[in-house]
Amino acid sequence: MLSTPITRYLQQREIPFQLLMQGKAAASIQEAAHLRGIKAEIMVKAIVLRDMGGQYALACCSGNESIDPKKVRHVLTTRRMTCASRQEIESITGATIGTVTPLLLRTSIPILFDTGLKQHNMVTISSGNSNAGLLLSLNDLVQCCSPLWADICR
């Protein structure tokens, strides 16, 4: 079985998950969903945002949705928010683009989950490896990362 910091973290906490392998790295969430034989809406899309004062946040939603930075800004009562750069993402999360999850972030930042995720009992996150995802219960994921819940999609 594939071993990554994320899989080891879940195993240490005795959180059940299913490894979803794919034959190659995907260029999009839709492609990853197709390669894994799942629907994009159960995939947790994780976007790192930065405000003009240098505050970061991780906004998560279903894979078929889009984060609205204005809504995230409103929830956090910060100034204008934009997507973080590749270097900022790697520095803040310890992960590369496409493998960011709300678990094991290198830096403590607010984590927001869109309320639309609540319609799914099971969700997938990255394993930390671009060729595999992890299927786990939304409740287990929430217990691990204690997100703020808000309507943050377009």
Chimera marker file (.cmm) of the C-alpha trace (Angstrom):
<marker_set name="trace">
<marker id="1" x="0.000" y="0.000" z="0.000" r="1" g="1" b="0" radius="0.5"/>
<marker id="2" x="1.121" y="3.530" z="-0.758" r="1" g="1" b="0" radius="0.5"/>
<marker id="3" x="2.551" y="5.266" z="2.306" r="1" g="1" b="0" radius="0.5"/>
<marker id="4" x="2.530" y="9.063" z="2.619" r="1" g="1" b="0" radius="0.5"/>
<marker id="5" x="2.435" y="11.417" z="5.606" r="1" g="1" b="0" radius="0.5"/>
<marker id="6" x="-1.349" y="11.694" z="5.083" r="1" g="1" b="0" radius="0.5"/>
<marker id="7" x="-1.954" y="7.906" z="5.001" r="1" g="1" b="0" radius="0.5"/>
<marker id="8" x="0.283" y="7.427" z="8.057" r="1" g="1" b="0" radius="0.5"/>
<marker id="9" x="-1.580" y="10.228" z="9.890" r="1" g="1" b="0" radius="0.5"/>
<marker id="10" x="-4.923" y="8.538" z="9.225" r="1" g="1" b="0" radius="0.5"/>
<marker id="11" x="-3.609" y="5.079" z="10.153" r="1" g="1" b="0" radius="0.5"/>
<marker id="12" x="-2.145" y="6.364" z="13.435" r="1" g="1" b="0" radius="0.5"/>
<marker id="13" x="-5.578" y="7.759" z="14.338" r="1" g="1" b="0" radius="0.5"/>
<marker id="14" x="-7.294" y="4.536" z="13.195" r="1" g="1" b="0" radius="0.5"/>
<marker id="15" x="-9.364" y="6.459" z="10.660" r="1" g="1" b="0" radius="0.5"/>
<marker id="16" x="-10.606" y="4.148" z="7.896" r="1" g="1" b="0" radius="0.5"/>
<marker id="17" x="-9.939" y="5.169" z="4.314" r="1" g="1" b="0" radius="0.5"/>
<marker id="18" x="-9.792" y="3.632" z="0.866" r="1" g="1" b="0" radius="0.5"/>
<marker id="19" x="-6.852" y="4.283" z="-1.425" r="1" g="1" b="0" radius="0.5"/>
<marker id="20" x="-7.926" y="5.309" z="-4.939" r="1" g="1" b="0" radius="0.5"/>
<marker id="21" x="-5.052" y="4.808" z="-7.349" r="1" g="1" b="0" radius="0.5"/>
<marker id="22" x="-4.834" y="6.265" z="-10.826" r="1" g="1" b="0" radius="0.5"/>
<marker id="23" x="-2.426" y="5.386" z="-13.626" r="1" g="1" b="0" radius="0.5"/>
<marker id="24" x="-1.048" y="8.894" z="-14.076" r="1" g="1" b="0" radius="0.5"/>
<marker id="25" x="-1.109" y="12.368" z="-12.574" r="1" g="1" b="0" radius="0.5"/>
<marker id="26" x="-4.201" y="14.350" z="-13.575" r="1" g="1" b="0" radius="0.5"/>
<marker id="27" x="-4.263" y="17.876" z="-14.964" r="1" g="1" b="0" radius="0.5"/>
<marker id="28" x="-7.654" y="18.715" z="-13.407" r="1" g="1" b="0" radius="0.5"/>
<marker id="29" x="-10.107" y="17.574" z="-10.761" r="1" g="1" b="0" radius="0.5"/>
<marker id="30" x="-12.412" y="16.309" z="-13.498" r="1" g="1" b="0" radius="0.5"/>
<marker id="31" x="-9.614" y="14.175" z="-14.964" r="1" g="1" b="0" radius="0.5"/>
<marker id="32" x="-8.636" y="12.839" z="-11.534" r="1" g="1" b="0" radius="0.5"/>
<marker id="33" x="-12.268" y="11.910" z="-10.831" r="1" g="1" b="0" radius="0.5"/>
<marker id="34" x="-12.481" y="10.086" z="-14.164" r="1" g="1" b="0" radius="0.5"/>
<marker id="35" x="-9.212" y="8.215" z="-13.553" r="1" g="1" b="0" radius="0.5"/>
<marker id="36" x="-10.375" y="7.193" z="-10.059" r="1" g="1" b="0" radius="0.5"/>
<marker id="37" x="-13.869" y="6.188" z="-11.199" r="1" g="1" b="0" radius="0.5"/>
<marker id="38" x="-15.639" y="8.672" z="-8.913" r="1" g="1" b="0" radius="0.5"/>
<marker id="39" x="-17.713" y="11.843" z="-9.269" r="1" g="1" b="0" radius="0.5"/>
<marker id="40" x="-15.898" y="15.181" z="-8.986" r="1" g="1" b="0" radius="0.5"/>
<marker id="41" x="-18.427" y="16.456" z="-6.446" r="1" g="1" b="0" radius="0.5"/>
<marker id="42" x="-17.110" y="14.131" z="-3.722" r="1" g="1" b="0" radius="0.5"/>
<marker id="43" x="-13.564" y="15.412" z="-4.195" r="1" g="1" b="0" radius="0.5"/>
<marker id="44" x="-12.491" y="18.096" z="-1.721" r="1" g="1" b="0" radius="0.5"/>
<marker id="45" x="-10.955" y="20.966" z="-3.658" r="1" g="1" b="0" radius="0.5"/>
<marker id="46" x="-8.502" y="22.871" z="-1.411" r="1" g="1" b="0" radius="0.5"/>
<marker id="47" x="-7.517" y="26.419" z="-2.410" r="1" g="1" b="0" radius="0.5"/>
<marker id="48" x="-4.972" y="28.540" z="-0.529" r="1" g="1" b="0" radius="0.5"/>
<marker id="49" x="-5.920" y="32.215" z="-0.457" r="1" g="1" b="0" radius="0.5"/>
<marker id="50" x="-3.953" y="35.236" z="0.756" r="1" g="1" b="0" radius="0.5"/>
<marker id="51" x="-5.262" y="38.638" z="1.765" r="1" g="1" b="0" radius="0.5"/>
<marker id="52" x="-3.454" y="41.914" z="1.109" r="1" g="1" b="0" radius="0.5"/>
<marker id="53" x="-2.096" y="41.903" z="4.673" r="1" g="1" b="0" radius="0.5"/>
<marker id="54" x="-0.434" y="38.505" z="4.247" r="1" g="1" b="0" radius="0.5"/>
<marker id="55" x="-3.062" y="36.405" z="6.073" r="1" g="1" b="0" radius="0.5"/>
<marker id="56" x="-3.612" y="32.966" z="4.541" r="1" g="1" b="0" radius="0.5"/>
<marker id="57" x="-6.632" y="30.670" z="4.591" r="1" g="1" b="0" radius="0.5"/>
<marker id="58" x="-7.466" y="27.277" z="3.121" r="1" g="1" b="0" radius="0.5"/>
<marker id="59" x="-10.879" y="27.237" z="1.460" r="1" g="1" b="0" radius="0.5"/>
<marker id="60" x="-12.362" y="23.827" z="0.624" r="1" g="1" b="0" radius="0.5"/>
<marker id="61" x="-15.365" y="22.892" z="-1.481" r="1" g="1" b="0" radius="0.5"/>
<marker id="62" x="-16.714" y="20.097" z="-3.663" r="1" g="1" b="0" radius="0.5"/>
<marker id="63" x="-14.604" y="19.431" z="-6.749" r="1" g="1" b="0" radius="0.5"/>
<marker id="64" x="-17.338" y="20.592" z="-9.109" r="1" g="1" b="0" radius="0.5"/>
<marker id="65" x="-17.699" y="23.977" z="-7.358" r="1" g="1" b="0" radius="0.5"/>
<marker id="66" x="-15.617" y="27.177" z="-7.330" r="1" g="1" b="0" radius="0.5"/>
<marker id="67" x="-14.478" y="29.134" z="-4.285" r="1" g="1" b="0" radius="0.5"/>
<marker id="68" x="-15.583" y="32.775" z="-4.135" r="1" g="1" b="0" radius="0.5"/>
<marker id="69" x="-12.701" y="34.745" z="-2.548" r="1" g="1" b="0" radius="0.5"/>
<marker id="70" x="-15.118" y="37.585" z="-1.693" r="1" g="1" b="0" radius="0.5"/>
<marker id="71" x="-17.198" y="35.234" z="0.450" r="1" g="1" b="0" radius="0.5"/>
<marker id="72" x="-14.071" y="33.907" z="2.192" r="1" g="1" b="0" radius="0.5"/>
<marker id="73" x="-12.946" y="37.477" z="2.820" r="1" g="1" b="0" radius="0.5"/>
<marker id="74" x="-16.335" y="38.290" z="4.336" r="1" g="1" b="0" radius="0.5"/>
<marker id="75" x="-16.214" y="35.271" z="6.687" r="1" g="1" b="0" radius="0.5"/>
<marker id="76" x="-12.679" y="36.119" z="7.849" r="1" g="1" b="0" radius="0.5"/>
<marker id="77" x="-13.326" y="39.902" z="7.852" r="1" g="1" b="0" radius="0.5"/>
<marker id="78" x="-10.137" y="40.546" z="5.898" r="1" g="1" b="0" radius="0.5"/>
<marker id="79" x="-9.228" y="42.687" z="2.954" r="1" g="1" b="0" radius="0.5"/>
<marker id="80" x="-9.216" y="41.510" z="-0.682" r="1" g="1" b="0" radius="0.5"/>
<marker id="81" x="-8.211" y="37.844" z="-1.114" r="1" g="1" b="0" radius="0.5"/>
<marker id="82" x="-6.467" y="36.234" z="-4.066" r="1" g="1" b="0" radius="0.5"/>
<marker id="83" x="-5.053" y="32.801" z="-4.805" r="1" g="1" b="0" radius="0.5"/>
<marker id="84" x="-1.649" y="32.225" z="-3.265" r="1" g="1" b="0" radius="0.5"/>
<marker id="85" x="1.361" y="31.639" z="-5.508" r="1" g="1" b="0" radius="0.5"/>
<marker id="86" x="2.845" y="28.189" z="-6.090" r="1" g="1" b="0" radius="0.5"/>
<marker id="87" x="5.746" y="29.044" z="-3.747" r="1" g="1" b="0" radius="0.5"/>
<marker id="88" x="3.387" y="30.315" z="-1.036" r="1" g="1" b="0" radius="0.5"/>
<marker id="89" x="1.227" y="27.196" z="-1.322" r="1" g="1" b="0" radius="0.5"/>
<marker id="90" x="4.210" y="24.893" z="-0.907" r="1" g="1" b="0" radius="0.5"/>
<marker id="91" x="5.601" y="26.954" z="1.966" r="1" g="1" b="0" radius="0.5"/>
<marker id="92" x="2.283" y="27.192" z="3.859" r="1" g="1" b="0" radius="0.5"/>
<marker id="93" x="0.975" y="23.657" z="3.271" r="1" g="1" b="0" radius="0.5"/>
<marker id="94" x="4.057" y="21.557" z="2.629" r="1" g="1" b="0" radius="0.5"/>
<marker id="95" x="2.261" y="20.186" z="-0.452" r="1" g="1" b="0" radius="0.5"/>
<marker id="96" x="2.419" y="20.878" z="-4.158" r="1" g="1" b="0" radius="0.5"/>
<marker id="97" x="-0.502" y="22.190" z="-6.210" r="1" g="1" b="0" radius="0.5"/>
<marker id="98" x="-2.921" y="19.338" z="-6.778" r="1" g="1" b="0" radius="0.5"/>
<marker id="99" x="-2.006" y="17.544" z="-3.544" r="1" g="1" b="0" radius="0.5"/>
<marker id="100" x="-3.123" y="20.108" z="-0.949" r="1" g="1" b="0" radius="0.5"/>
<marker id="101" x="-5.441" y="18.794" z="1.769" r="1" g="1" b="0" radius="0.5"/>
<marker id="102" x="-6.778" y="20.290" z="4.998" r="1" g="1" b="0" radius="0.5"/>
<marker id="103" x="-4.587" y="17.841" z="6.930" r="1" g="1" b="0" radius="0.5"/>
<marker id="104" x="-0.990" y="18.250" z="8.127" r="1" g="1" b="0" radius="0.5"/>
<marker id="105" x="-0.603" y="21.865" z="7.055" r="1" g="1" b="0" radius="0.5"/>
<marker id="106" x="2.908" y="23.143" z="7.690" r="1" g="1" b="0" radius="0.5"/>
<marker id="107" x="1.505" y="26.468" z="8.958" r="1" g="1" b="0" radius="0.5"/>
<marker id="108" x="-1.580" y="26.957" z="11.120" r="1" g="1" b="0" radius="0.5"/>
<marker id="109" x="-4.129" y="28.873" z="9.021" r="1" g="1" b="0" radius="0.5"/>
<marker id="110" x="-7.933" y="29.096" z="9.075" r="1" g="1" b="0" radius="0.5"/>
<marker id="111" x="-9.607" y="26.213" z="7.256" r="1" g="1" b="0" radius="0.5"/>
<marker id="112" x="-13.028" y="26.874" z="5.768" r="1" g="1" b="0" radius="0.5"/>
<marker id="113" x="-15.372" y="24.224" z="4.373" r="1" g="1" b="0" radius="0.5"/>
<marker id="114" x="-18.223" y="25.180" z="2.081" r="1" g="1" b="0" radius="0.5"/>
<marker id="115" x="-21.579" y="24.055" z="3.462" r="1" g="1" b="0" radius="0.5"/>
<marker id="116" x="-22.204" y="22.174" z="0.207" r="1" g="1" b="0" radius="0.5"/>
<marker id="117" x="-19.763" y="19.497" z="1.368" r="1" g="1" b="0" radius="0.5"/>
<marker id="118" x="-22.299" y="18.453" z="4.011" r="1" g="1" b="0" radius="0.5"/>
<marker id="119" x="-24.403" y="16.697" z="1.373" r="1" g="1" b="0" radius="0.5"/>
<marker id="120" x="-21.707" y="13.996" z="1.064" r="1" g="1" b="0" radius="0.5"/>
<marker id="121" x="-21.149" y="11.284" z="3.670" r="1" g="1" b="0" radius="0.5"/>
<marker id="122" x="-17.933" y="10.223" z="1.963" r="1" g="1" b="0" radius="0.5"/>
<marker id="123" x="-15.369" y="12.514" z="0.329" r="1" g="1" b="0" radius="0.5"/>
<marker id="124" x="-11.951" y="12.191" z="-1.234" r="1" g="1" b="0" radius="0.5"/>
<marker id="125" x="-8.796" y="14.123" z="-0.492" r="1" g="1" b="0" radius="0.5"/>
<marker id="126" x="-5.319" y="13.878" z="-1.932" r="1" g="1" b="0" radius="0.5"/>
<marker id="127" x="-3.069" y="11.226" z="-0.464" r="1" g="1" b="0" radius="0.5"/>
<marker id="128" x="-0.152" y="13.616" z="-0.863" r="1" g="1" b="0" radius="0.5"/>
<marker id="129" x="0.826" y="11.685" z="-3.991" r="1" g="1" b="0" radius="0.5"/>
<marker id="130" x="-0.425" y="12.977" z="-7.350" r="1" g="1" b="0" radius="0.5"/>
<marker id="131" x="-1.329" y="9.433" z="-8.451" r="1" g="1" b="0" radius="0.5"/>
<marker id="132" x="-3.676" y="8.571" z="-5.579" r="1" g="1" b="0" radius="0.5"/>
<marker id="133" x="-6.585" y="9.905" z="-3.589" r="1" g="1" b="0" radius="0.5"/>
<marker id="134" x="-8.154" y="8.822" z="-0.315" r="1" g="1" b="0" radius="0.5"/>
<marker id="135" x="-11.840" y="8.120" z="0.250" r="1" g="1" b="0" radius="0.5"/>
<marker id="136" x="-12.939" y="8.736" z="3.846" r="1" g="1" b="0" radius="0.5"/>
<marker id="137" x="-15.967" y="9.892" z="5.777" r="1" g="1" b="0" radius="0.5"/>
<marker id="138" x="-16.628" y="13.613" z="5.881" r="1" g="1" b="0" radius="0.5"/>
<marker id="139" x="-17.160" y="13.330" z="9.647" r="1" g="1" b="0" radius="0.5"/>
<marker id="140" x="-13.680" y="11.862" z="10.138" r="1" g="1" b="0" radius="0.5"/>
<marker id="141" x="-12.120" y="14.576" z="7.984" r="1" g="1" b="0" radius="0.5"/>
<marker id="142" x="-13.942" y="17.299" z="9.928" r="1" g="1" b="0" radius="0.5"/>
<marker id="143" x="-12.829" y="15.841" z="13.256" r="1" g="1" b="0" radius="0.5"/>
<marker id="144" x="-9.214" y="15.944" z="12.057" r="1" g="1" b="0" radius="0.5"/>
<marker id="145" x="-9.146" y="19.552" z="10.856" r="1" g="1" b="0" radius="0.5"/>
<marker id="146" x="-11.993" y="21.381" z="12.683" r="1" g="1" b="0" radius="0.5"/>
<marker id="147" x="-12.969" y="23.704" z="9.822" r="1" g="1" b="0" radius="0.5"/>
<marker id="148" x="-15.193" y="26.761" z="9.909" r="1" g="1" b="0" radius="0.5"/>
<marker id="149" x="-18.393" y="26.110" z="7.927" r="1" g="1" b="0" radius="0.5"/>
<marker id="150" x="-19.698" y="28.818" z="5.599" r="1" g="1" b="0" radius="0.5"/>
<marker id="151" x="-21.227" y="29.404" z="2.197" r="1" g="1" b="0" radius="0.5"/>
<marker id="152" x="-18.004" y="30.201" z="0.269" r="1" g="1" b="0" radius="0.5"/>
<marker id="153" x="-18.782" y="29.071" z="-3.292" r="1" g="1" b="0" radius="0.5"/>
<marker id="154" x="-19.793" y="31.121" z="-6.320" r="1" g="1" b="0" radius="0.5"/>
<link id1="1" id2="2" r="1" g="1" b="0" radius="0.2"/>
<link id1="2" id2="3" r="1" g="1" b="0" radius="0.2"/>
<link id1="3" id2="4" r="1" g="1" b="0" radius="0.2"/>
<link id1="4" id2="5" r="1" g="1" b="0" radius="0.2"/>
<link id1="5" id2="6" r="1" g="1" b="0" radius="0.2"/>
<link id1="6" id2="7" r="1" g="1" b="0" radius="0.2"/>
<link id1="7" id2="8" r="1" g="1" b="0" radius="0.2"/>
<link id1="8" id2="9" r="1" g="1" b="0" radius="0.2"/>
<link id1="9" id2="10" r="1" g="1" b="0" radius="0.2"/>
<link id1="10" id2="11" r="1" g="1" b="0" radius="0.2"/>
<link id1="11" id2="12" r="1" g="1" b="0" radius="0.2"/>
<link id1="12" id2="13" r="1" g="1" b="0" radius="0.2"/>
<link id1="13" id2="14" r="1" g="1" b="0" radius="0.2"/>
<link id1="14" id2="15" r="1" g="1" b="0" radius="0.2"/>
<link id1="15" id2="16" r="1" g="1" b="0" radius="0.2"/>
<link id1="16" id2="17" r="1" g="1" b="0" radius="0.2"/>
<link id1="17" id2="18" r="1" g="1" b="0" radius="0.2"/>
<link id1="18" id2="19" r="1" g="1" b="0" radius="0.2"/>
<link id1="19" id2="20" r="1" g="1" b="0" radius="0.2"/>
<link id1="20" id2="21" r="1" g="1" b="0" radius="0.2"/>
<link id1="21" id2="22" r="1" g="1" b="0" radius="0.2"/>
<link id1="22" id2="23" r="1" g="1" b="0" radius="0.2"/>
<link id1="23" id2="24" r="1" g="1" b="0" radius="0.2"/>
<link id1="24" id2="25" r="1" g="1" b="0" radius="0.2"/>
<link id1="25" id2="26" r="1" g="1" b="0" radius="0.2"/>
<link id1="26" id2="27" r="1" g="1" b="0" radius="0.2"/>
<link id1="27" id2="28" r="1" g="1" b="0" radius="0.2"/>
<link id1="28" id2="29" r="1" g="1" b="0" radius="0.2"/>
<link id1="29" id2="30" r="1" g="1" b="0" radius="0.2"/>
<link id1="30" id2="31" r="1" g="1" b="0" radius="0.2"/>
<link id1="31" id2="32" r="1" g="1" b="0" radius="0.2"/>
<link id1="32" id2="33" r="1" g="1" b="0" radius="0.2"/>
<link id1="33" id2="34" r="1" g="1" b="0" radius="0.2"/>
<link id1="34" id2="35" r="1" g="1" b="0" radius="0.2"/>
<link id1="35" id2="36" r="1" g="1" b="0" radius="0.2"/>
<link id1="36" id2="37" r="1" g="1" b="0" radius="0.2"/>
<link id1="37" id2="38" r="1" g="1" b="0" radius="0.2"/>
<link id1="38" id2="39" r="1" g="1" b="0" radius="0.2"/>
<link id1="39" id2="40" r="1" g="1" b="0" radius="0.2"/>
<link id1="40" id2="41" r="1" g="1" b="0" radius="0.2"/>
<link id1="41" id2="42" r="1" g="1" b="0" radius="0.2"/>
<link id1="42" id2="43" r="1" g="1" b="0" radius="0.2"/>
<link id1="43" id2="44" r="1" g="1" b="0" radius="0.2"/>
<link id1="44" id2="45" r="1" g="1" b="0" radius="0.2"/>
<link id1="45" id2="46" r="1" g="1" b="0" radius="0.2"/>
<link id1="46" id2="47" r="1" g="1" b="0" radius="0.2"/>
<link id1="47" id2="48" r="1" g="1" b="0" radius="0.2"/>
<link id1="48" id2="49" r="1" g="1" b="0" radius="0.2"/>
<link id1="49" id2="50" r="1" g="1" b="0" radius="0.2"/>
<link id1="50" id2="51" r="1" g="1" b="0" radius="0.2"/>
<link id1="51" id2="52" r="1" g="1" b="0" radius="0.2"/>
<link id1="52" id2="53" r="1" g="1" b="0" radius="0.2"/>
<link id1="53" id2="54" r="1" g="1" b="0" radius="0.2"/>
<link id1="54" id2="55" r="1" g="1" b="0" radius="0.2"/>
<link id1="55" id2="56" r="1" g="1" b="0" radius="0.2"/>
<link id1="56" id2="57" r="1" g="1" b="0" radius="0.2"/>
<link id1="57" id2="58" r="1" g="1" b="0" radius="0.2"/>
<link id1="58" id2="59" r="1" g="1" b="0" radius="0.2"/>
<link id1="59" id2="60" r="1" g="1" b="0" radius="0.2"/>
<link id1="60" id2="61" r="1" g="1" b="0" radius="0.2"/>
<link id1="61" id2="62" r="1" g="1" b="0" radius="0.2"/>
<link id1="62" id2="63" r="1" g="1" b="0" radius="0.2"/>
<link id1="63" id2="64" r="1" g="1" b="0" radius="0.2"/>
<link id1="64" id2="65" r="1" g="1" b="0" radius="0.2"/>
<link id1="65" id2="66" r="1" g="1" b="0" radius="0.2"/>
<link id1="66" id2="67" r="1" g="1" b="0" radius="0.2"/>
<link id1="67" id2="68" r="1" g="1" b="0" radius="0.2"/>
<link id1="68" id2="69" r="1" g="1" b="0" radius="0.2"/>
<link id1="69" id2="70" r="1" g="1" b="0" radius="0.2"/>
<link id1="70" id2="71" r="1" g="1" b="0" radius="0.2"/>
<link id1="71" id2="72" r="1" g="1" b="0" radius="0.2"/>
<link id1="72" id2="73" r="1" g="1" b="0" radius="0.2"/>
<link id1="73" id2="74" r="1" g="1" b="0" radius="0.2"/>
<link id1="74" id2="75" r="1" g="1" b="0" radius="0.2"/>
<link id1="75" id2="76" r="1" g="1" b="0" radius="0.2"/>
<link id1="76" id2="77" r="1" g="1" b="0" radius="0.2"/>
<link id1="77" id2="78" r="1" g="1" b="0" radius="0.2"/>
<link id1="78" id2="79" r="1" g="1" b="0" radius="0.2"/>
<link id1="79" id2="80" r="1" g="1" b="0" radius="0.2"/>
<link id1="80" id2="81" r="1" g="1" b="0" radius="0.2"/>
<link id1="81" id2="82" r="1" g="1" b="0" radius="0.2"/>
<link id1="82" id2="83" r="1" g="1" b="0" radius="0.2"/>
<link id1="83" id2="84" r="1" g="1" b="0" radius="0.2"/>
<link id1="84" id2="85" r="1" g="1" b="0" radius="0.2"/>
<link id1="85" id2="86" r="1" g="1" b="0" radius="0.2"/>
<link id1="86" id2="87" r="1" g="1" b="0" radius="0.2"/>
<link id1="87" id2="88" r="1" g="1" b="0" radius="0.2"/>
<link id1="88" id2="89" r="1" g="1" b="0" radius="0.2"/>
<link id1="89" id2="90" r="1" g="1" b="0" radius="0.2"/>
<link id1="90" id2="91" r="1" g="1" b="0" radius="0.2"/>
<link id1="91" id2="92" r="1" g="1" b="0" radius="0.2"/>
<link id1="92" id2="93" r="1" g="1" b="0" radius="0.2"/>
<link id1="93" id2="94" r="1" g="1" b="0" radius="0.2"/>
<link id1="94" id2="95" r="1" g="1" b="0" radius="0.2"/>
<link id1="95" id2="96" r="1" g="1" b="0" radius="0.2"/>
<link id1="96" id2="97" r="1" g="1" b="0" radius="0.2"/>
<link id1="97" id2="98" r="1" g="1" b="0" radius="0.2"/>
<link id1="98" id2="99" r="1" g="1" b="0" radius="0.2"/>
<link id1="99" id2="100" r="1" g="1" b="0" radius="0.2"/>
<link id1="100" id2="101" r="1" g="1" b="0" radius="0.2"/>
<link id1="101" id2="102" r="1" g="1" b="0" radius="0.2"/>
<link id1="102" id2="103" r="1" g="1" b="0" radius="0.2"/>
<link id1="103" id2="104" r="1" g="1" b="0" radius="0.2"/>
<link id1="104" id2="105" r="1" g="1" b="0" radius="0.2"/>
<link id1="105" id2="106" r="1" g="1" b="0" radius="0.2"/>
<link id1="106" id2="107" r="1" g="1" b="0" radius="0.2"/>
<link id1="107" id2="108" r="1" g="1" b="0" radius="0.2"/>
<link id1="108" id2="109" r="1" g="1" b="0" radius="0.2"/>
<link id1="109" id2="110" r="1" g="1" b="0" radius="0.2"/>
<link id1="110" id2="111" r="1" g="1" b="0" radius="0.2"/>
<link id1="111" id2="112" r="1" g="1" b="0" radius="0.2"/>
<link id1="112" id2="113" r="1" g="1" b="0" radius="0.2"/>
<link id1="113" id2="114" r="1" g="1" b="0" radius="0.2"/>
<link id1="114" id2="115" r="1" g="1" b="0" radius="0.2"/>
<link id1="115" id2="116" r="1" g="1" b="0" radius="0.2"/>
<link id1="116" id2="117" r="1" g="1" b="0" radius="0.2"/>
<link id1="117" id2="118" r="1" g="1" b="0" radius="0.2"/>
<link id1="118" id2="119" r="1" g="1" b="0" radius="0.2"/>
<link id1="119" id2="120" r="1" g="1" b="0" radius="0.2"/>
<link id1="120" id2="121" r="1" g="1" b="0" radius="0.2"/>
<link id1="121" id2="122" r="1" g="1" b="0" radius="0.2"/>
<link id1="122" id2="123" r="1" g="1" b="0" radius="0.2"/>
<link id1="123" id2="124" r="1" g="1" b="0" radius="0.2"/>
<link id1="124" id2="125" r="1" g="1" b="0" radius="0.2"/>
<link id1="125" id2="126" r="1" g="1" b="0" radius="0.2"/>
<link id1="126" id2="127" r="1" g="1" b="0" radius="0.2"/>
<link id1="127" id2="128" r="1" g="1" b="0" radius="0.2"/>
<link id1="128" id2="129" r="1" g="1" b="0" radius="0.2"/>
<link id1="129" id2="130" r="1" g="1" b="0" radius="0.2"/>
<link id1="130" id2="131" r="1" g="1" b="0" radius="0.2"/>
<link id1="131" id2="132" r="1" g="1" b="0" radius="0.2"/>
<link id1="132" id2="133" r="1" g="1" b="0" radius="0.2"/>
<link id1="133" id2="134" r="1" g="1" b="0" radius="0.2"/>
<link id1="134" id2="135" r="1" g="1" b="0" radius="0.2"/>
<link id1="135" id2="136" r="1" g="1" b="0" radius="0.2"/>
<link id1="136" id2="137" r="1" g="1" b="0" radius="0.2"/>
<link id1="137" id2="138" r="1" g="1" b="0" radius="0.2"/>
<link id1="138" id2="139" r="1" g="1" b="0" radius="0.2"/>
<link id1="139" id2="140" r="1" g="1" b="0" radius="0.2"/>
<link id1="140" id2="141" r="1" g="1" b="0" radius="0.2"/>
<link id1="141" id2="142" r="1" g="1" b="0" radius="0.2"/>
<link id1="142" id2="143" r="1" g="1" b="0" radius="0.2"/>
<link id1="143" id2="144" r="1" g="1" b="0" radius="0.2"/>
<link id1="144" id2="145" r="1" g="1" b="0" radius="0.2"/>
<link id1="145" id2="146" r="1" g="1" b="0" radius="0.2"/>
<link id1="146" id2="147" r="1" g="1" b="0" radius="0.2"/>
<link id1="147" id2="148" r="1" g="1" b="0" radius="0.2"/>
<link id1="148" id2="149" r="1" g="1" b="0" radius="0.2"/>
<link id1="149" id2="150" r="1" g="1" b="0" radius="0.2"/>
<link id1="150" id2="151" r="1" g="1" b="0" radius="0.2"/>
<link id1="151" id2="152" r="1" g="1" b="0" radius="0.2"/>
<link id1="152" id2="153" r="1" g="1" b="0" radius="0.2"/>
<link id1="153" id2="154" r="1" g="1" b="0" radius="0.2"/>
</marker_set>
